[in-house]
Amino acid sequence: MKLLCAIGVMQIMTQPDTWYVSFGPDKAVKTDDRATSAVRSTRTFKSEVDAKLFAMQILAKGWSVSAGTLNPHQPKQVVGSSQIERWADPASAARL
């Protein structure tokens, strides 16, 4: 049984990241008078669930968020900022 658990842990550790979440302050929010463009960051995740949980945390800050799958993952998925809330929290679609 321990061998199976160890193999499962190794598979999780070596599984490549397949999702990204790109985020940054909302363009309407100006945090630095010297800034000429918005600074965005990107994090990668092994699962869609982890990407969704992170996206919800960033949305709670009021920041702009987009997400999608990394190449060469198929099928390719892109979630724009106008769709991110519905993707990250399907229950929110029922509230709209």
Distance bins in CASP14 RR format, pairs under 12 A and 6 or more apart:
PFRMAT RR
TARGET T0000
AUTHOR 0000-0000-0000
RMODE 2
METHOD distances of the structure
MODEL  1
1 7 0 0 0 0 0 1 0 0 0 0 0
1 8 0 0 0 0 0 1 0 0 0 0 0
2 8 0 0 0 0 0 1 0 0 0 0 0
2 9 0 0 0 0 0 1 0 0 0 0 0
3 9 0 0 0 0 0 1 0 0 0 0 0
3 10 0 0 0 0 0 1 0 0 0 0 0
4 10 0 0 0 0 0 1 0 0 0 0 0
4 11 0 0 0 0 0 1 0 0 0 0 0
5 11 0 0 0 0 0 1 0 0 0 0 0
5 12 0 0 0 0 0 1 0 0 0 0 0
6 12 0 0 0 0 0 1 0 0 0 0 0
6 13 0 0 0 0 0 1 0 0 0 0 0
7 13 0 0 0 0 0 1 0 0 0 0 0
7 14 0 0 0 0 0 1 0 0 0 0 0
8 14 0 0 0 0 1 0 0 0 0 0 0
8 15 0 0 0 0 1 0 0 0 0 0 0
9 15 0 0 0 0 0 1 0 0 0 0 0
11 46 0 0 0 0 0 1 0 0 0 0 0
12 46 1 0 0 1 0 0 0 0 0 0 0
12 47 0 0 0 0 1 0 0 0 0 0 0
12 50 0 0 0 0 0 1 0 0 0 0 0
13 46 0 0 0 0 1 0 0 0 0 0 0
14 46 0 0 0 0 0 1 0 0 0 0 0
15 44 0 0 0 0 0 1 0 0 0 0 0
15 45 0 0 0 0 0 1 0 0 0 0 0
15 46 1 0 1 0 0 0 0 0 0 0 0
15 47 0 0 0 0 1 0 0 0 0 0 0
15 50 0 0 0 0 0 1 0 0 0 0 0
15 73 0 0 0 0 0 1 0 0 0 0 0
16 44 0 0 0 0 1 0 0 0 0 0 0
16 45 0 0 0 0 0 1 0 0 0 0 0
16 46 1 0 0 1 0 0 0 0 0 0 0
16 47 0 0 0 0 0 1 0 0 0 0 0
16 69 0 0 0 0 0 1 0 0 0 0 0
16 70 1 0 0 1 0 0 0 0 0 0 0
16 71 0 0 0 0 0 1 0 0 0 0 0
16 72 0 0 0 0 1 0 0 0 0 0 0
16 73 0 0 0 0 1 0 0 0 0 0 0
17 42 0 0 0 0 0 1 0 0 0 0 0
17 43 0 0 0 0 1 0 0 0 0 0 0
17 44 1 1 0 0 0 0 0 0 0 0 0
17 45 1 0 1 0 0 0 0 0 0 0 0
17 46 1 0 1 0 0 0 0 0 0 0 0
17 47 0 0 0 0 1 0 0 0 0 0 0
17 48 0 0 0 0 0 1 0 0 0 0 0
17 50 0 0 0 0 1 0 0 0 0 0 0
17 51 0 0 0 0 1 0 0 0 0 0 0
17 68 0 0 0 0 0 1 0 0 0 0 0
17 69 0 0 0 0 1 0 0 0 0 0 0
17 70 1 0 0 1 0 0 0 0 0 0 0
17 71 0 0 0 0 0 1 0 0 0 0 0
17 73 0 0 0 0 1 0 0 0 0 0 0
18 44 0 0 0 0 1 0 0 0 0 0 0
18 45 1 0 0 1 0 0 0 0 0 0 0
18 46 1 0 0 1 0 0 0 0 0 0 0
18 47 1 0 0 1 0 0 0 0 0 0 0
18 48 1 0 0 1 0 0 0 0 0 0 0
18 49 0 0 0 0 0 1 0 0 0 0 0
18 50 0 0 0 0 0 1 0 0 0 0 0
18 51 0 0 0 0 1 0 0 0 0 0 0
18 67 0 0 0 0 0 1 0 0 0 0 0
18 68 0 0 0 0 1 0 0 0 0 0 0
18 69 1 0 1 0 0 0 0 0 0 0 0
18 70 1 0 1 0 0 0 0 0 0 0 0
18 71 0 0 0 0 1 0 0 0 0 0 0
18 72 0 0 0 0 1 0 0 0 0 0 0
18 73 1 0 1 0 0 0 0 0 0 0 0
18 74 0 0 0 0 1 0 0 0 0 0 0
18 75 0 0 0 0 0 1 0 0 0 0 0
18 76 0 0 0 0 0 1 0 0 0 0 0
18 77 0 0 0 0 1 0 0 0 0 0 0
19 42 0 0 0 0 0 1 0 0 0 0 0
19 43 0 0 0 0 1 0 0 0 0 0 0
19 44 1 0 0 1 0 0 0 0 0 0 0
19 45 1 0 1 0 0 0 0 0 0 0 0
19 46 1 0 0 1 0 0 0 0 0 0 0
19 47 1 0 0 1 0 0 0 0 0 0 0
19 48 1 0 1 0 0 0 0 0 0 0 0
19 49 0 0 0 0 1 0 0 0 0 0 0
19 50 1 0 0 1 0 0 0 0 0 0 0
19 51 1 1 0 0 0 0 0 0 0 0 0
19 52 0 0 0 0 1 0 0 0 0 0 0
19 53 0 0 0 0 0 1 0 0 0 0 0
19 54 0 0 0 0 1 0 0 0 0 0 0
19 55 0 0 0 0 1 0 0 0 0 0 0
19 66 0 0 0 0 0 1 0 0 0 0 0
19 67 1 0 0 1 0 0 0 0 0 0 0
19 68 1 0 1 0 0 0 0 0 0 0 0
19 69 1 0 1 0 0 0 0 0 0 0 0
19 70 1 0 0 1 0 0 0 0 0 0 0
19 71 0 0 0 0 0 1 0 0 0 0 0
19 73 0 0 0 0 1 0 0 0 0 0 0
19 76 0 0 0 0 0 1 0 0 0 0 0
19 77 0 0 0 0 1 0 0 0 0 0 0
19 78 0 0 0 0 0 1 0 0 0 0 0
19 79 0 0 0 0 1 0 0 0 0 0 0
19 87 0 0 0 0 0 1 0 0 0 0 0
19 88 0 0 0 0 0 1 0 0 0 0 0
20 40 0 0 0 0 0 1 0 0 0 0 0
20 41 0 0 0 0 0 1 0 0 0 0 0
20 42 1 0 1 0 0 0 0 0 0 0 0
20 43 1 0 0 1 0 0 0 0 0 0 0
20 44 1 0 1 0 0 0 0 0 0 0 0
20 45 1 0 0 1 0 0 0 0 0 0 0
20 46 0 0 0 0 0 1 0 0 0 0 0
20 48 0 0 0 0 0 1 0 0 0 0 0
20 50 0 0 0 0 0 1 0 0 0 0 0
20 51 1 0 0 1 0 0 0 0 0 0 0
20 54 0 0 0 0 0 1 0 0 0 0 0
20 55 0 0 0 0 0 1 0 0 0 0 0
20 65 0 0 0 0 0 1 0 0 0 0 0
20 66 0 0 0 0 1 0 0 0 0 0 0
20 67 1 0 0 1 0 0 0 0 0 0 0
20 68 1 0 1 0 0 0 0 0 0 0 0
20 69 1 0 0 1 0 0 0 0 0 0 0
20 70 1 0 1 0 0 0 0 0 0 0 0
20 71 0 0 0 0 0 1 0 0 0 0 0
20 73 0 0 0 0 0 1 0 0 0 0 0
20 76 0 0 0 0 0 1 0 0 0 0 0
20 77 0 0 0 0 0 1 0 0 0 0 0
20 78 0 0 0 0 0 1 0 0 0 0 0
20 79 0 0 0 0 0 1 0 0 0 0 0
20 80 0 0 0 0 0 1 0 0 0 0 0
21 40 0 0 0 0 0 1 0 0 0 0 0
21 41 0 0 0 0 1 0 0 0 0 0 0
21 42 1 0 0 1 0 0 0 0 0 0 0
21 43 1 0 1 0 0 0 0 0 0 0 0
21 44 0 0 0 0 1 0 0 0 0 0 0
21 45 1 0 0 1 0 0 0 0 0 0 0
21 47 0 0 0 0 0 1 0 0 0 0 0
21 48 0 0 0 0 0 1 0 0 0 0 0
21 50 0 0 0 0 1 0 0 0 0 0 0
21 51 1 0 1 0 0 0 0 0 0 0 0
21 52 0 0 0 0 1 0 0 0 0 0 0
21 53 0 0 0 0 1 0 0 0 0 0 0
21 54 1 0 1 0 0 0 0 0 0 0 0
21 55 1 0 1 0 0 0 0 0 0 0 0
21 56 0 0 0 0 0 1 0 0 0 0 0
21 57 0 0 0 0 1 0 0 0 0 0 0
21 58 1 0 0 1 0 0 0 0 0 0 0
21 59 0 0 0 0 0 1 0 0 0 0 0
21 63 0 0 0 0 0 1 0 0 0 0 0
21 64 0 0 0 0 0 1 0 0 0 0 0
21 65 1 0 0 1 0 0 0 0 0 0 0
21 66 1 0 0 1 0 0 0 0 0 0 0
21 67 1 0 1 0 0 0 0 0 0 0 0
21 68 1 0 0 1 0 0 0 0 0 0 0
21 69 0 0 0 0 0 1 0 0 0 0 0
21 70 0 0 0 0 0 1 0 0 0 0 0
21 78 0 0 0 0 0 1 0 0 0 0 0
21 79 0 0 0 0 1 0 0 0 0 0 0
21 80 0 0 0 0 0 1 0 0 0 0 0
21 81 0 0 0 0 0 1 0 0 0 0 0
21 84 0 0 0 0 1 0 0 0 0 0 0
21 87 0 0 0 0 0 1 0 0 0 0 0
21 88 0 0 0 0 1 0 0 0 0 0 0
22 38 0 0 0 0 0 1 0 0 0 0 0
22 39 0 0 0 0 0 1 0 0 0 0 0
22 40 1 0 1 0 0 0 0 0 0 0 0
22 41 1 0 0 1 0 0 0 0 0 0 0
22 42 1 0 1 0 0 0 0 0 0 0 0
22 43 0 0 0 0 1 0 0 0 0 0 0
22 44 0 0 0 0 0 1 0 0 0 0 0
22 45 0 0 0 0 0 1 0 0 0 0 0
22 51 0 0 0 0 0 1 0 0 0 0 0
22 54 0 0 0 0 0 1 0 0 0 0 0
22 55 0 0 0 0 1 0 0 0 0 0 0
22 58 0 0 0 0 1 0 0 0 0 0 0
22 63 0 0 0 0 0 1 0 0 0 0 0
22 64 0 0 0 0 1 0 0 0 0 0 0
22 65 1 0 0 1 0 0 0 0 0 0 0
22 66 1 0 1 0 0 0 0 0 0 0 0
22 67 1 0 0 1 0 0 0 0 0 0 0
22 68 0 0 0 0 1 0 0 0 0 0 0
22 70 0 0 0 0 0 1 0 0 0 0 0
22 78 0 0 0 0 0 1 0 0 0 0 0
22 79 0 0 0 0 1 0 0 0 0 0 0
22 80 0 0 0 0 1 0 0 0 0 0 0
22 81 0 0 0 0 1 0 0 0 0 0 0
22 84 0 0 0 0 0 1 0 0 0 0 0
23 38 0 0 0 0 0 1 0 0 0 0 0
23 39 0 0 0 0 0 1 0 0 0 0 0
23 40 1 0 0 1 0 0 0 0 0 0 0
23 41 1 0 1 0 0 0 0 0 0 0 0
23 42 1 0 0 1 0 0 0 0 0 0 0
23 43 1 0 0 1 0 0 0 0 0 0 0
23 51 0 0 0 0 0 1 0 0 0 0 0
23 54 0 0 0 0 1 0 0 0 0 0 0
23 55 1 0 0 1 0 0 0 0 0 0 0
23 56 0 0 0 0 0 1 0 0 0 0 0
23 57 0 0 0 0 1 0 0 0 0 0 0
23 58 1 0 1 0 0 0 0 0 0 0 0
23 59 0 0 0 0 1 0 0 0 0 0 0
23 60 0 0 0 0 0 1 0 0 0 0 0
23 61 0 0 0 0 1 0 0 0 0 0 0
23 62 0 0 0 0 1 0 0 0 0 0 0
23 63 1 0 1 0 0 0 0 0 0 0 0
23 64 1 0 0 1 0 0 0 0 0 0 0
23 65 1 0 1 0 0 0 0 0 0 0 0
23 66 1 0 0 1 0 0 0 0 0 0 0
23 67 0 0 0 0 1 0 0 0 0 0 0
23 80 0 0 0 0 0 1 0 0 0 0 0
23 81 0 0 0 0 1 0 0 0 0 0 0
23 84 0 0 0 0 1 0 0 0 0 0 0
23 88 0 0 0 0 0 1 0 0 0 0 0
24 31 0 0 0 0 0 1 0 0 0 0 0
24 35 0 0 0 0 0 1 0 0 0 0 0
24 37 0 0 0 0 0 1 0 0 0 0 0
24 38 1 0 0 1 0 0 0 0 0 0 0
24 39 1 0 0 1 0 0 0 0 0 0 0
24 40 1 0 1 0 0 0 0 0 0 0 0
24 41 1 0 0 1 0 0 0 0 0 0 0
24 42 0 0 0 0 1 0 0 0 0 0 0
24 43 0 0 0 0 0 1 0 0 0 0 0
24 55 0 0 0 0 0 1 0 0 0 0 0
24 58 1 0 0 1 0 0 0 0 0 0 0
24 59 0 0 0 0 0 1 0 0 0 0 0
24 61 0 0 0 0 1 0 0 0 0 0 0
24 62 0 0 0 0 1 0 0 0 0 0 0
24 63 1 0 1 0 0 0 0 0 0 0 0
24 64 1 0 1 0 0 0 0 0 0 0 0
24 65 1 0 0 1 0 0 0 0 0 0 0
24 66 0 0 0 0 1 0 0 0 0 0 0
24 81 0 0 0 0 0 1 0 0 0 0 0
25 31 1 0 1 0 0 0 0 0 0 0 0
25 32 0 0 0 0 1 0 0 0 0 0 0
25 35 0 0 0 0 1 0 0 0 0 0 0
25 37 0 0 0 0 0 1 0 0 0 0 0
25 38 1 0 0 1 0 0 0 0 0 0 0
25 39 1 0 0 1 0 0 0 0 0 0 0
25 40 0 0 0 0 1 0 0 0 0 0 0
25 41 0 0 0 0 0 1 0 0 0 0 0
25 58 0 0 0 0 0 1 0 0 0 0 0
25 61 0 0 0 0 1 0 0 0 0 0 0
25 62 0 0 0 0 1 0 0 0 0 0 0
25 63 1 0 1 0 0 0 0 0 0 0 0
25 64 1 0 0 1 0 0 0 0 0 0 0
25 65 0 0 0 0 0 1 0 0 0 0 0
26 38 0 0 0 0 1 0 0 0 0 0 0
26 40 0 0 0 0 0 1 0 0 0 0 0
26 58 0 0 0 0 0 1 0 0 0 0 0
26 59 0 0 0 0 0 1 0 0 0 0 0
26 61 0 0 0 0 1 0 0 0 0 0 0
26 62 1 0 0 1 0 0 0 0 0 0 0
26 63 1 0 1 0 0 0 0 0 0 0 0
26 64 1 0 1 0 0 0 0 0 0 0 0
26 65 0 0 0 0 1 0 0 0 0 0 0
26 81 0 0 0 0 1 0 0 0 0 0 0
27 35 0 0 0 0 0 1 0 0 0 0 0
27 37 0 0 0 0 1 0 0 0 0 0 0
27 38 1 0 1 0 0 0 0 0 0 0 0
27 39 0 0 0 0 0 1 0 0 0 0 0
27 40 0 0 0 0 0 1 0 0 0 0 0
27 62 0 0 0 0 0 1 0 0 0 0 0
27 63 0 0 0 0 0 1 0 0 0 0 0
27 64 1 0 0 1 0 0 0 0 0 0 0
27 81 0 0 0 0 0 1 0 0 0 0 0
28 38 0 0 0 0 1 0 0 0 0 0 0
28 62 0 0 0 0 0 1 0 0 0 0 0
28 63 0 0 0 0 0 1 0 0 0 0 0
28 64 0 0 0 0 1 0 0 0 0 0 0
29 35 0 0 0 0 0 1 0 0 0 0 0
29 38 0 0 0 0 1 0 0 0 0 0 0
29 39 0 0 0 0 0 1 0 0 0 0 0
29 61 0 0 0 0 0 1 0 0 0 0 0
29 62 0 0 0 0 1 0 0 0 0 0 0
29 63 0 0 0 0 1 0 0 0 0 0 0
29 64 0 0 0 0 1 0 0 0 0 0 0
30 36 0 0 0 0 0 1 0 0 0 0 0
30 37 0 0 0 0 0 1 0 0 0 0 0
30 38 0 0 0 0 1 0 0 0 0 0 0
30 39 0 0 0 0 0 1 0 0 0 0 0
31 38 0 0 0 0 1 0 0 0 0 0 0
31 39 0 0 0 0 1 0 0 0 0 0 0
31 61 0 0 0 0 0 1 0 0 0 0 0
31 63 0 0 0 0 0 1 0 0 0 0 0
32 38 0 0 0 0 0 1 0 0 0 0 0
32 39 0 0 0 0 1 0 0 0 0 0 0
38 63 0 0 0 0 1 0 0 0 0 0 0
38 64 1 0 0 1 0 0 0 0 0 0 0
39 63 0 0 0 0 0 1 0 0 0 0 0
39 64 0 0 0 0 0 1 0 0 0 0 0
40 58 0 0 0 0 0 1 0 0 0 0 0
40 63 0 0 0 0 1 0 0 0 0 0 0
40 64 1 0 0 1 0 0 0 0 0 0 0
40 65 0 0 0 0 1 0 0 0 0 0 0
40 66 0 0 0 0 1 0 0 0 0 0 0
40 81 0 0 0 0 0 1 0 0 0 0 0
41 54 0 0 0 0 0 1 0 0 0 0 0
41 58 0 0 0 0 1 0 0 0 0 0 0
41 63 0 0 0 0 1 0 0 0 0 0 0
41 64 0 0 0 0 0 1 0 0 0 0 0
41 65 0 0 0 0 0 1 0 0 0 0 0
41 66 0 0 0 0 0 1 0 0 0 0 0
42 51 0 0 0 0 0 1 0 0 0 0 0
42 54 0 0 0 0 0 1 0 0 0 0 0
42 55 0 0 0 0 0 1 0 0 0 0 0
42 58 0 0 0 0 0 1 0 0 0 0 0
42 65 0 0 0 0 0 1 0 0 0 0 0
42 66 0 0 0 0 1 0 0 0 0 0 0
42 67 0 0 0 0 1 0 0 0 0 0 0
42 68 0 0 0 0 0 1 0 0 0 0 0
42 70 0 0 0 0 1 0 0 0 0 0 0
43 50 0 0 0 0 1 0 0 0 0 0 0
43 51 0 0 0 0 1 0 0 0 0 0 0
43 53 0 0 0 0 0 1 0 0 0 0 0
43 54 1 0 0 1 0 0 0 0 0 0 0
43 55 0 0 0 0 1 0 0 0 0 0 0
43 57 0 0 0 0 0 1 0 0 0 0 0
43 58 0 0 0 0 1 0 0 0 0 0 0
43 65 0 0 0 0 0 1 0 0 0 0 0
43 67 0 0 0 0 1 0 0 0 0 0 0
43 68 0 0 0 0 0 1 0 0 0 0 0
43 70 0 0 0 0 0 1 0 0 0 0 0
44 50 0 0 0 0 1 0 0 0 0 0 0
44 51 0 0 0 0 1 0 0 0 0 0 0
44 54 0 0 0 0 0 1 0 0 0 0 0
44 67 0 0 0 0 0 1 0 0 0 0 0
44 68 0 0 0 0 0 1 0 0 0 0 0
44 69 0 0 0 0 0 1 0 0 0 0 0
44 70 1 0 0 1 0 0 0 0 0 0 0
44 71 0 0 0 0 0 1 0 0 0 0 0
44 73 0 0 0 0 0 1 0 0 0 0 0
45 51 1 0 1 0 0 0 0 0 0 0 0
45 52 0 0 0 0 1 0 0 0 0 0 0
45 53 0 0 0 0 1 0 0 0 0 0 0
45 54 1 0 0 1 0 0 0 0 0 0 0
45 55 0 0 0 0 1 0 0 0 0 0 0
45 67 0 0 0 0 1 0 0 0 0 0 0
45 68 0 0 0 0 1 0 0 0 0 0 0
45 69 0 0 0 0 0 1 0 0 0 0 0
45 70 0 0 0 0 1 0 0 0 0 0 0
45 73 0 0 0 0 0 1 0 0 0 0 0
46 54 0 0 0 0 0 1 0 0 0 0 0
46 69 0 0 0 0 0 1 0 0 0 0 0
46 70 0 0 0 0 0 1 0 0 0 0 0
46 73 0 0 0 0 0 1 0 0 0 0 0
47 53 0 0 0 0 1 0 0 0 0 0 0
47 54 0 0 0 0 0 1 0 0 0 0 0
47 69 0 0 0 0 0 1 0 0 0 0 0
47 73 0 0 0 0 0 1 0 0 0 0 0
48 54 0 0 0 0 0 1 0 0 0 0 0
48 55 0 0 0 0 0 1 0 0 0 0 0
48 67 0 0 0 0 1 0 0 0 0 0 0
48 68 0 0 0 0 1 0 0 0 0 0 0
48 69 0 0 0 0 1 0 0 0 0 0 0
48 70 0 0 0 0 0 1 0 0 0 0 0
48 73 0 0 0 0 0 1 0 0 0 0 0
48 77 0 0 0 0 1 0 0 0 0 0 0
48 79 0 0 0 0 1 0 0 0 0 0 0
48 87 0 0 0 0 1 0 0 0 0 0 0
48 88 0 0 0 0 1 0 0 0 0 0 0
48 90 0 0 0 0 0 1 0 0 0 0 0
49 55 0 0 0 0 0 1 0 0 0 0 0
49 56 0 0 0 0 0 1 0 0 0 0 0
49 87 0 0 0 0 0 1 0 0 0 0 0
49 88 0 0 0 0 0 1 0 0 0 0 0
49 89 0 0 0 0 0 1 0 0 0 0 0
49 90 0 0 0 0 0 1 0 0 0 0 0
50 56 0 0 0 0 0 1 0 0 0 0 0
50 57 0 0 0 0 0 1 0 0 0 0 0
50 67 0 0 0 0 0 1 0 0 0 0 0
50 88 0 0 0 0 0 1 0 0 0 0 0
51 57 0 0 0 0 0 1 0 0 0 0 0
51 58 0 0 0 0 0 1 0 0 0 0 0
51 65 0 0 0 0 0 1 0 0 0 0 0
51 66 0 0 0 0 0 1 0 0 0 0 0
51 67 1 0 1 0 0 0 0 0 0 0 0
51 68 1 0 0 1 0 0 0 0 0 0 0
51 69 0 0 0 0 1 0 0 0 0 0 0
51 70 0 0 0 0 0 1 0 0 0 0 0
51 73 0 0 0 0 0 1 0 0 0 0 0
51 77 0 0 0 0 0 1 0 0 0 0 0
51 79 0 0 0 0 1 0 0 0 0 0 0
51 84 0 0 0 0 0 1 0 0 0 0 0
51 87 0 0 0 0 1 0 0 0 0 0 0
51 88 0 0 0 0 1 0 0 0 0 0 0
52 58 0 0 0 0 0 1 0 0 0 0 0
52 59 0 0 0 0 0 1 0 0 0 0 0
52 65 0 0 0 0 0 1 0 0 0 0 0
52 67 1 0 0 1 0 0 0 0 0 0 0
52 68 0 0 0 0 0 1 0 0 0 0 0
52 79 0 0 0 0 1 0 0 0 0 0 0
52 84 0 0 0 0 1 0 0 0 0 0 0
52 85 0 0 0 0 0 1 0 0 0 0 0
52 86 0 0 0 0 0 1 0 0 0 0 0
52 87 1 0 0 1 0 0 0 0 0 0 0
52 88 1 0 1 0 0 0 0 0 0 0 0
52 89 1 0 0 1 0 0 0 0 0 0 0
52 90 0 0 0 0 1 0 0 0 0 0 0
52 91 0 0 0 0 0 1 0 0 0 0 0
52 92 0 0 0 0 0 1 0 0 0 0 0
53 59 0 0 0 0 0 1 0 0 0 0 0
53 60 0 0 0 0 0 1 0 0 0 0 0
53 67 0 0 0 0 0 1 0 0 0 0 0
53 88 0 0 0 0 1 0 0 0 0 0 0
53 89 0 0 0 0 1 0 0 0 0 0 0
54 60 0 0 0 0 0 1 0 0 0 0 0
54 61 0 0 0 0 0 1 0 0 0 0 0
54 63 0 0 0 0 0 1 0 0 0 0 0
54 65 0 0 0 0 1 0 0 0 0 0 0
54 67 0 0 0 0 1 0 0 0 0 0 0
54 84 0 0 0 0 0 1 0 0 0 0 0
54 88 0 0 0 0 1 0 0 0 0 0 0
55 61 0 0 0 0 0 1 0 0 0 0 0
55 62 0 0 0 0 0 1 0 0 0 0 0
55 63 0 0 0 0 1 0 0 0 0 0 0
55 64 0 0 0 0 0 1 0 0 0 0 0
55 65 1 0 1 0 0 0 0 0 0 0 0
55 66 0 0 0 0 1 0 0 0 0 0 0
55 67 1 0 1 0 0 0 0 0 0 0 0
55 68 0 0 0 0 1 0 0 0 0 0 0
55 79 0 0 0 0 1 0 0 0 0 0 0
55 80 0 0 0 0 0 1 0 0 0 0 0
55 81 0 0 0 0 0 1 0 0 0 0 0
55 83 0 0 0 0 0 1 0 0 0 0 0
55 84 1 0 0 1 0 0 0 0 0 0 0
55 85 0 0 0 0 1 0 0 0 0 0 0
55 86 0 0 0 0 0 1 0 0 0 0 0
55 87 1 0 0 1 0 0 0 0 0 0 0
55 88 1 0 1 0 0 0 0 0 0 0 0
55 89 0 0 0 0 1 0 0 0 0 0 0
55 92 0 0 0 0 0 1 0 0 0 0 0
56 62 0 0 0 0 0 1 0 0 0 0 0
56 63 0 0 0 0 0 1 0 0 0 0 0
56 65 0 0 0 0 1 0 0 0 0 0 0
56 67 0 0 0 0 0 1 0 0 0 0 0
56 84 0 0 0 0 1 0 0 0 0 0 0
56 85 0 0 0 0 1 0 0 0 0 0 0
56 86 0 0 0 0 0 1 0 0 0 0 0
56 87 0 0 0 0 0 1 0 0 0 0 0
56 88 1 0 1 0 0 0 0 0 0 0 0
56 89 1 0 0 1 0 0 0 0 0 0 0
56 90 0 0 0 0 0 1 0 0 0 0 0
56 91 0 0 0 0 0 1 0 0 0 0 0
56 92 0 0 0 0 1 0 0 0 0 0 0
57 63 0 0 0 0 1 0 0 0 0 0 0
57 65 0 0 0 0 1 0 0 0 0 0 0
57 88 0 0 0 0 1 0 0 0 0 0 0
57 89 0 0 0 0 0 1 0 0 0 0 0
58 64 0 0 0 0 1 0 0 0 0 0 0
58 65 1 0 1 0 0 0 0 0 0 0 0
58 66 0 0 0 0 0 1 0 0 0 0 0
58 67 0 0 0 0 1 0 0 0 0 0 0
58 81 0 0 0 0 0 1 0 0 0 0 0
58 84 0 0 0 0 1 0 0 0 0 0 0
58 85 0 0 0 0 0 1 0 0 0 0 0
58 88 0 0 0 0 1 0 0 0 0 0 0
59 65 1 0 1 0 0 0 0 0 0 0 0
59 66 0 0 0 0 0 1 0 0 0 0 0
59 67 0 0 0 0 0 1 0 0 0 0 0
59 79 0 0 0 0 0 1 0 0 0 0 0
59 81 0 0 0 0 1 0 0 0 0 0 0
59 84 1 0 0 1 0 0 0 0 0 0 0
59 85 1 0 0 1 0 0 0 0 0 0 0
59 86 0 0 0 0 0 1 0 0 0 0 0
59 87 0 0 0 0 0 1 0 0 0 0 0
59 88 1 0 0 1 0 0 0 0 0 0 0
59 89 0 0 0 0 1 0 0 0 0 0 0
59 92 0 0 0 0 1 0 0 0 0 0 0
60 85 0 0 0 0 0 1 0 0 0 0 0
60 88 0 0 0 0 0 1 0 0 0 0 0
60 89 0 0 0 0 0 1 0 0 0 0 0
62 81 0 0 0 0 0 1 0 0 0 0 0
62 84 0 0 0 0 0 1 0 0 0 0 0
62 85 0 0 0 0 0 1 0 0 0 0 0
63 81 0 0 0 0 1 0 0 0 0 0 0
63 84 0 0 0 0 0 1 0 0 0 0 0
64 80 0 0 0 0 1 0 0 0 0 0 0
64 81 1 0 1 0 0 0 0 0 0 0 0
64 82 0 0 0 0 0 1 0 0 0 0 0
64 84 0 0 0 0 1 0 0 0 0 0 0
64 85 0 0 0 0 0 1 0 0 0 0 0
65 79 0 0 0 0 1 0 0 0 0 0 0
65 80 0 0 0 0 1 0 0 0 0 0 0
65 81 1 0 0 1 0 0 0 0 0 0 0
65 82 0 0 0 0 0 1 0 0 0 0 0
65 83 0 0 0 0 0 1 0 0 0 0 0
65 84 1 0 1 0 0 0 0 0 0 0 0
65 85 0 0 0 0 1 0 0 0 0 0 0
65 87 0 0 0 0 1 0 0 0 0 0 0
65 88 1 0 0 1 0 0 0 0 0 0 0
65 89 0 0 0 0 0 1 0 0 0 0 0
66 77 0 0 0 0 0 1 0 0 0 0 0
66 78 1 0 0 1 0 0 0 0 0 0 0
66 79 1 0 0 1 0 0 0 0 0 0 0
66 80 1 0 1 0 0 0 0 0 0 0 0
66 81 1 0 1 0 0 0 0 0 0 0 0
66 82 0 0 0 0 1 0 0 0 0 0 0
66 83 0 0 0 0 1 0 0 0 0 0 0
66 84 1 0 0 1 0 0 0 0 0 0 0
66 85 0 0 0 0 0 1 0 0 0 0 0
66 87 0 0 0 0 1 0 0 0 0 0 0
66 88 0 0 0 0 0 1 0 0 0 0 0
67 77 0 0 0 0 1 0 0 0 0 0 0
67 78 1 0 0 1 0 0 0 0 0 0 0
67 79 1 0 1 0 0 0 0 0 0 0 0
67 80 1 0 0 1 0 0 0 0 0 0 0
67 81 0 0 0 0 1 0 0 0 0 0 0
67 83 0 0 0 0 1 0 0 0 0 0 0
67 84 1 0 0 1 0 0 0 0 0 0 0
67 85 0 0 0 0 0 1 0 0 0 0 0
67 86 0 0 0 0 0 1 0 0 0 0 0
67 87 1 0 0 1 0 0 0 0 0 0 0
67 88 1 0 0 1 0 0 0 0 0 0 0
68 75 0 0 0 0 0 1 0 0 0 0 0
68 76 0 0 0 0 1 0 0 0 0 0 0
68 77 1 0 1 0 0 0 0 0 0 0 0
68 78 1 0 1 0 0 0 0 0 0 0 0
68 79 1 0 1 0 0 0 0 0 0 0 0
68 80 0 0 0 0 1 0 0 0 0 0 0
68 81 0 0 0 0 0 1 0 0 0 0 0
68 83 0 0 0 0 0 1 0 0 0 0 0
68 84 0 0 0 0 1 0 0 0 0 0 0
68 87 0 0 0 0 1 0 0 0 0 0 0
68 88 0 0 0 0 0 1 0 0 0 0 0
69 75 1 0 0 1 0 0 0 0 0 0 0
69 76 1 0 1 0 0 0 0 0 0 0 0
69 77 1 0 1 0 0 0 0 0 0 0 0
69 78 1 0 0 1 0 0 0 0 0 0 0
69 79 0 0 0 0 1 0 0 0 0 0 0
70 76 0 0 0 0 1 0 0 0 0 0 0
70 77 0 0 0 0 0 1 0 0 0 0 0
70 78 0 0 0 0 0 1 0 0 0 0 0
71 77 0 0 0 0 0 1 0 0 0 0 0
71 78 0 0 0 0 0 1 0 0 0 0 0
77 83 0 0 0 0 0 1 0 0 0 0 0
77 87 0 0 0 0 1 0 0 0 0 0 0
78 84 0 0 0 0 0 1 0 0 0 0 0
78 87 0 0 0 0 0 1 0 0 0 0 0
79 85 0 0 0 0 1 0 0 0 0 0 0
79 86 0 0 0 0 1 0 0 0 0 0 0
79 87 1 0 1 0 0 0 0 0 0 0 0
79 88 0 0 0 0 1 0 0 0 0 0 0
80 86 0 0 0 0 0 1 0 0 0 0 0
80 87 0 0 0 0 1 0 0 0 0 0 0
80 88 0 0 0 0 0 1 0 0 0 0 0
81 87 0 0 0 0 0 1 0 0 0 0 0
81 88 0 0 0 0 0 1 0 0 0 0 0
83 89 0 0 0 0 0 1 0 0 0 0 0
83 90 0 0 0 0 0 1 0 0 0 0 0
83 92 0 0 0 0 0 1 0 0 0 0 0
83 93 0 0 0 0 0 1 0 0 0 0 0
84 90 0 0 0 0 0 1 0 0 0 0 0
84 92 0 0 0 0 0 1 0 0 0 0 0
84 93 0 0 0 0 0 1 0 0 0 0 0
85 91 0 0 0 0 0 1 0 0 0 0 0
85 92 1 0 1 0 0 0 0 0 0 0 0
85 93 0 0 0 0 1 0 0 0 0 0 0
85 95 0 0 0 0 1 0 0 0 0 0 0
85 96 0 0 0 0 1 0 0 0 0 0 0
86 92 1 0 0 1 0 0 0 0 0 0 0
86 93 1 0 1 0 0 0 0 0 0 0 0
86 94 0 0 0 0 0 1 0 0 0 0 0
86 95 0 0 0 0 0 1 0 0 0 0 0
86 96 0 0 0 0 1 0 0 0 0 0 0
87 93 0 0 0 0 1 0 0 0 0 0 0
89 95 0 0 0 0 1 0 0 0 0 0 0
89 96 0 0 0 0 0 1 0 0 0 0 0
90 96 0 0 0 0 0 1 0 0 0 0 0
END
